[in-house]
Amino acid sequence: MFLQLKETNDLVKILDLQELIDPNSAIVHGQDQEGEEEQDPDSFNKEHLVFPSGERLPRCWLDANYRTAKAS
């Protein structure tokens, strides 16, 4: 799965989907898709990622208490 960094619009290939959907994990491991060579895996803060369409990640992937927290 590919996501996009909000600040730079760079694509990131997510390496572990389970880590992505786990609301108790603030980071996800992936590979920045810049250049023609395969990049080394890196850590990315999920708060800085969006779908390539620009849509934000689902709140249930980011906040373990999304059911009891007030919507913002």
PyMOL commands that set and color helices and strands:
alter all, ss='L'
color gray80, all
select helices_A, chain A and resi 17-21+46-48+59-62
alter helices_A, ss='H'
color red, helices_A
select strands_A, chain A and resi 2-5+11-14+27-32+42-45+49-50
alter strands_A, ss='S'
color yellow, strands_A
deselect
rebuild
show_as cartoon
